[in-house]
Amino acid sequence: MVATKLPNQPINQIMNHSTTLQELLQQHLPWHKARVNFTARFVIALFKMGCVNFTQLALVLNPSVGVASNYRRLQRFFNSFTVDTEAFTTLVLALLPQRESLVLTLDRTMWRFGRRYHNVLMIAACADGIAIPLLWRMLPKEGCSNTQTRIDLLDELFEILDPSSVRCLVADREFVGKTWFAYLKKRNVGFVIRVRSFFYISTRKGRRIRGKHIFSHLRPGEVLALRKRRIVCGHRLYVCAIGPRNGDDMVILVGSELAHRAVAFYGKRWQIETLFAALKSRGFDLEATHLKDKERVAKLIGLLSIAFTWAYRVGAWLHKEVKPIAIKSHGRKAQSVFRYGLDHLKVVLLNHTATDRQFKQLVRFLSCT
């Protein structure tokens, strides 16, 4: 094992940081003090090392004990402690900058570790250019999720979150079906979901035509909405389409929203892709985990959700109150709000000249008050 060179921080400063963070997390997590203490240390170690590899995290988890002891503590937490993901969801919801008219996005990510794979179904809340993880489920097999799994996931979320606070749910072509649409309508959840171009759509005269034929004349980027709701997957839904661009397929959207709103809502769906990238290669290197058990990976994602939400809140504050993120010539931000906060937290946590006051200024975003 090659040790990573780290700044020589005073131990008392590191201990103060973990104690301060522990006190804030204790407001949200109904766990034993020792578990919350571990969570605080783990989150701080994540920012310092930028990865979830236990060998690396053990170097900085607790500077007052040896690396081997830290490694064993990491193993004990993930092997022995049973975590209810509801606690993570409750914490993240409490920290959301917006809690009404939420746009939720549903998607799945998968990666392999040797011969094993991890397939995660996740629902997240759209924020400023990136989605914030709310609830997730490890799928037992490769490939798409089934309808009942999605329903169970949303039912679990709605035990914590009032469905009336959801303005719209957006999702890609995997998340379609008669039973699924019926569930969303029964829950009074607005939705905009992309369907495949070969799906049948009813005409005014009652015929059924594939979507790709109805919208075959669209120019690249052109938007066309059918005036009245049409039957798709057994339900009367609004339908609109966007002409194919850059060699991609046309985008056909169905749901409860009129065309101009549907396109705007669906435009937020990519934010969950940005979230997955942040949890993986552009943030915490989730794919580097050597955990094989799916429940342990779910627990790891929960800890990442705390770190992610904290970094997002810090980045949003920096962008609004300290120094706005530069806008590049193509009109997009030079970096995401999450990355802005992540880098700033790293600087404060790794810099031995940073004061406790600076750290407390950042940790306040995790307070219930």
C-alpha positions in Angstrom: 0.0 0.0 0.0 1.4 3.4 -1.0 0.5 6.1 1.4 -0.9 9.4 0.0 0.9 12.5 1.0 -1.4 14.7 3.1 -0.9 18.1 4.8 0.3 17.8 8.3 -2.9 18.9 10.2 -2.9 19.3 13.9 -4.8 16.4 15.5 -6.8 18.7 17.7 -8.1 20.6 14.7 -9.2 17.4 13.0 -10.9 16.2 16.2 -12.8 19.6 16.4 -14.0 19.2 12.9 -15.4 15.7 13.4 -17.0 16.8 16.8 -18.7 19.8 15.2 -20.0 17.7 12.3 -21.2 15.0 14.6 -23.2 17.5 16.6 -25.0 18.6 13.5 -25.6 15.2 12.2 -27.0 14.1 15.5 -30.0 16.4 14.8 -30.9 14.2 11.8 -29.7 10.7 12.5 -31.5 8.7 15.3 -28.5 6.5 15.9 -26.1 5.7 18.7 -23.5 8.4 19.3 -20.7 6.1 18.2 -22.4 5.5 14.8 -22.9 9.2 14.2 -19.3 9.9 15.2 -18.2 7.3 12.6 -20.5 8.9 10.0 -18.9 12.4 10.7 -15.4 11.0 10.4 -16.3 9.1 7.2 -17.8 12.1 5.5 -14.7 14.2 6.3 -12.4 11.5 5.1 -14.4 11.3 1.8 -13.7 15.0 1.1 -10.0 14.6 2.0 -9.4 11.5 -0.1 -11.9 12.0 -2.9 -12.7 8.3 -3.1 -14.5 5.4 -1.2 -11.6 3.0 -1.2 -11.2 1.8 2.4 -7.4 1.6 2.2 -7.3 5.3 1.4 -10.0 6.3 3.9 -8.2 4.5 6.7 -5.3 6.9 6.3 -7.3 9.8 7.6 -10.4 8.5 9.3 -9.1 9.0 12.9 -5.5 10.3 13.2 -5.3 9.4 16.9 -5.2 5.6 16.1 -3.3 3.5 13.6 -4.3 2.9 10.0 -5.1 -0.8 10.7 -7.5 0.2 13.5 -9.2 2.6 11.1 -9.6 -0.1 8.5 -11.1 -2.5 10.9 -13.6 0.2 12.1 -14.6 0.7 8.5 -15.2 -3.0 8.0 -17.2 -3.3 11.3 -19.5 -0.4 10.3 -20.4 -1.9 6.9 -20.5 -5.5 8.0 -22.4 -5.2 11.3 -24.4 -2.0 11.5 -27.9 -2.2 10.0 -28.9 1.2 8.5 -32.4 2.2 7.5 -32.1 4.2 4.3 -35.1 6.3 5.5 -32.7 8.1 7.8 -30.6 9.3 4.9 -33.7 10.3 2.9 -35.1 12.3 5.9 -31.7 14.1 6.3 -31.4 15.0 2.7 -35.0 16.2 2.5 -34.4 18.4 5.5 -31.5 20.0 3.7 -33.2 20.6 0.3 -33.1 24.3 -0.6 -36.6 23.9 -2.1 -39.2 21.6 -0.6 -42.3 22.4 -2.7 -43.0 21.9 -6.4 -40.2 19.4 -6.6 -39.2 17.9 -9.9 -38.2 14.3 -9.3 -36.1 12.3 -11.7 -35.9 8.5 -11.8 -33.1 6.5 -13.4 -30.7 3.6 -13.0 -26.9 3.3 -13.0 -24.8 0.1 -13.1 -21.2 -0.8 -12.8 -19.1 -4.0 -12.5 -16.6 -5.1 -10.0 -14.8 -8.2 -11.3 -17.5 -10.7 -12.1 -20.0 -8.9 -9.9 -22.2 -5.9 -10.8 -24.1 -3.3 -8.9 -27.3 -2.1 -10.4 -28.9 0.9 -8.6 -32.4 2.4 -9.1 -32.5 5.9 -7.8 -34.9 8.7 -7.4 -33.5 12.2 -7.0 -34.7 15.8 -6.7 -33.7 18.2 -9.5 -31.8 21.3 -8.2 -29.5 23.8 -9.8 -28.1 21.8 -12.7 -27.7 18.6 -10.7 -30.0 16.2 -9.0 -29.9 15.4 -5.2 -30.2 11.7 -4.2 -33.3 10.9 -2.2 -33.9 7.2 -2.3 -32.3 4.2 -4.0 -32.7 0.5 -4.2 -30.1 -2.2 -5.2 -31.6 -4.3 -8.0 -30.9 -8.1 -7.7 -30.1 -8.5 -11.4 -28.7 -6.8 -14.4 -30.9 -4.8 -16.8 -34.1 -2.8 -16.3 -36.1 -2.4 -13.2 -39.6 -3.8 -13.0 -42.8 -1.9 -12.4 -43.4 -3.2 -8.9 -39.9 -2.2 -7.8 -40.5 1.3 -9.0 -43.9 1.5 -7.2 -42.3 0.2 -4.0 -39.6 2.8 -4.2 -42.0 5.7 -4.7 -44.3 4.3 -2.0 -41.4 4.3 0.4 -40.5 7.9 -0.6 -44.1 9.1 -0.1 -44.1 7.8 3.5 -41.5 10.5 4.1 -42.4 13.1 1.5 -45.9 14.4 0.9 -46.8 13.6 -2.8 -48.5 17.0 -3.1 -45.0 18.6 -2.9 -44.0 16.9 -6.2 -44.7 19.0 -9.2 -43.5 16.5 -11.8 -41.6 13.2 -12.2 -39.4 12.8 -15.3 -37.8 9.7 -16.6 -36.4 8.0 -19.7 -37.7 5.2 -22.0 -37.1 2.4 -19.5 -39.8 3.7 -17.1 -43.0 3.2 -19.1 -46.0 0.9 -18.9 -49.8 0.8 -18.4 -49.6 -0.2 -14.7 -46.8 2.3 -14.0 -48.7 5.2 -15.5 -51.9 4.1 -13.7 -49.9 4.2 -10.4 -48.6 7.8 -11.0 -52.1 9.0 -11.9 -53.6 7.3 -8.8 -51.0 9.1 -6.7 -51.8 12.4 -8.5 -48.1 12.7 -9.5 -47.6 14.7 -12.6 -45.2 13.1 -15.0 -43.3 13.5 -18.3 -41.7 10.3 -19.6 -40.0 9.6 -22.9 -41.3 6.6 -24.9 -39.7 4.7 -27.7 -40.4 5.8 -31.2 -42.1 2.5 -32.1 -44.8 2.9 -29.4 -48.4 3.2 -30.7 -50.3 6.4 -30.3 -54.0 6.8 -31.0 -55.2 9.2 -33.7 -58.4 11.3 -33.5 -60.2 8.7 -35.6 -59.2 5.9 -33.2 -56.5 4.4 -35.3 -53.1 3.4 -33.7 -49.9 4.6 -35.4 -46.3 4.3 -34.3 -44.9 7.6 -32.9 -42.0 7.6 -35.4 -44.5 7.8 -38.3 -46.6 10.6 -36.7 -43.5 12.8 -36.2 -41.4 11.6 -39.1 -41.5 15.1 -40.8 -40.0 17.0 -37.8 -36.8 19.0 -38.5 -33.9 18.7 -36.0 -34.9 20.4 -32.8 -38.4 21.2 -33.9 -41.1 20.7 -31.3 -44.6 19.5 -32.2 -47.4 18.8 -29.7 -50.6 16.9 -30.5 -53.5 19.2 -29.7 -55.6 16.7 -27.7 -54.6 13.9 -25.4 -54.0 10.6 -27.1 -54.1 7.0 -25.8 -50.6 5.6 -25.1 -50.2 2.5 -23.0 -53.9 2.4 -22.3 -54.0 6.0 -20.9 -55.1 9.3 -22.3 -52.0 11.5 -22.2 -50.5 14.6 -23.7 -48.0 13.8 -26.4 -45.3 16.0 -28.0 -42.0 15.3 -29.8 -38.7 16.9 -30.6 -37.0 16.3 -33.9 -33.8 14.2 -34.0 -30.5 16.1 -33.5 -26.9 15.0 -34.0 -27.9 11.6 -35.3 -30.0 10.8 -32.2 -33.5 9.4 -32.2 -36.4 11.8 -32.0 -37.7 12.4 -28.5 -41.3 11.5 -27.9 -42.7 12.6 -24.6 -46.0 11.6 -22.9 -47.5 12.5 -19.7 -49.8 14.9 -17.7 -48.1 18.1 -18.9 -48.8 20.3 -22.0 -46.0 20.5 -24.6 -44.2 23.7 -23.4 -44.1 22.5 -19.8 -43.3 18.9 -20.8 -40.2 19.9 -22.8 -39.0 22.2 -19.9 -39.5 19.5 -17.3 -37.9 16.7 -19.4 -34.9 19.0 -19.9 -34.1 18.5 -16.2 -33.8 14.7 -16.5 -30.1 14.8 -17.4 -29.4 16.2 -14.0 -29.5 12.7 -12.6 -26.8 11.7 -15.1 -24.7 14.5 -13.7 -25.4 13.2 -10.2 -24.2 9.7 -11.2 -21.0 11.2 -12.6 -20.5 13.2 -9.4 -20.9 10.0 -7.3 -18.5 8.2 -9.6 -15.6 9.6 -11.7 -16.2 13.3 -11.0 -16.6 13.2 -7.3 -16.3 10.3 -4.9 -15.2 7.5 -7.2 -18.0 5.1 -6.2 -17.0 2.5 -8.7 -13.7 2.1 -6.8 -15.4 0.4 -3.9 -14.5 -3.2 -3.3 -17.7 -3.9 -1.5 -19.5 -6.9 -2.9 -22.7 -7.2 -0.8 -25.5 -5.1 -2.2 -26.8 -3.9 1.2 -23.4 -2.6 2.1 -23.2 -0.7 -1.2 -26.6 0.8 -0.4 -25.2 1.9 2.9 -22.2 3.5 1.2 -24.5 5.4 -1.1 -26.3 6.7 1.9 -23.1 8.1 3.4 -22.3 9.6 0.0 -25.7 11.3 -0.1 -24.8 13.2 3.0 -21.5 14.3 1.6 -23.0 15.2 -1.8 -25.8 17.3 -0.3 -23.4 19.2 1.9 -21.1 19.9 -1.0 -24.1 21.1 -3.1 -25.3 23.4 -0.3 -21.8 24.9 0.2 -21.4 25.4 -3.6 -24.8 27.1 -3.9 -23.9 29.5 -1.1 -20.5 30.3 -2.6 -22.1 30.9 -6.0 -24.8 33.2 -4.6 -23.0 35.0 -1.7 -19.2 34.8 -2.3 -18.2 34.5 -6.0 -20.5 33.4 -8.8 -19.3 30.5 -11.0 -17.9 31.8 -14.3 -20.0 31.3 -17.4 -18.2 30.0 -20.5 -18.7 31.1 -24.1 -21.1 28.2 -24.7 -23.4 29.6 -22.0 -22.9 26.9 -19.4 -21.2 27.2 -16.0 -17.5 26.5 -15.8 -18.2 23.9 -13.1 -21.2 22.5 -11.3 -22.5 23.9 -8.0 -21.6 20.6 -6.5 -18.0 20.7 -7.7 -17.6 24.2 -6.5 -18.7 23.2 -3.0 -16.6 20.0 -3.1 -13.4 21.8 -3.9 -14.0 24.4 -1.3 -14.6 21.8 1.4 -11.5 20.0 0.4 -9.4 23.2 0.7 -10.8 23.9 4.2 -10.4 20.4 5.5 -6.9 19.8 4.1 -5.5 23.3 5.0 -3.9 23.3 8.4 -4.2 27.1 8.5 -8.0 27.1 8.1 -9.7 28.1 11.3 -12.5 26.4 13.2 -14.6 29.4 12.3 -14.2 28.7 8.6 -15.3 25.1 9.1 -18.3 26.1 11.2 -19.3 28.5 8.5 -19.6 25.6 6.1 -21.0 23.0 8.4 -24.0 25.2 9.3 -25.7 24.1 6.1 -26.3 20.7 7.8 -28.2 22.3 10.7 -32.0 21.8 11.2 -32.2 25.5 12.0 
